[in-house]
Amino acid sequence: MAASSGEPSDISLILAVMAPGTEAIRAQDAVRYEGIVILSLPLGKLDTAPEHMLRGKLVVDAPDYWWKAEEVQDDLADPCVSTSERF
């Protein structure tokens, strides 16, 4: 299963070509029904992740921080702190 922030139909064609057999579903349903969640959000939207729904799940955190597309975040300038530690 795969989901995005939009409607499942928004990614169904991409999935048909890139990942045949993968079902497009709503993000809320993916988090609700699956035990493993790959979380890939723009870092500026990390606070929108449904933390209460992720409890007890294996979460693979792949944040997408690109300083040119989002505002510069000074706390990410420290190379000793990973983006995953912010969640």
Secondary structure by P-SEA (a helix, b strand, c coil): cccccccccccaaaaaaccccbbbbcaaaaaacccccccccccccccccccccccccccccbbbbbccccccccccccccccccccc
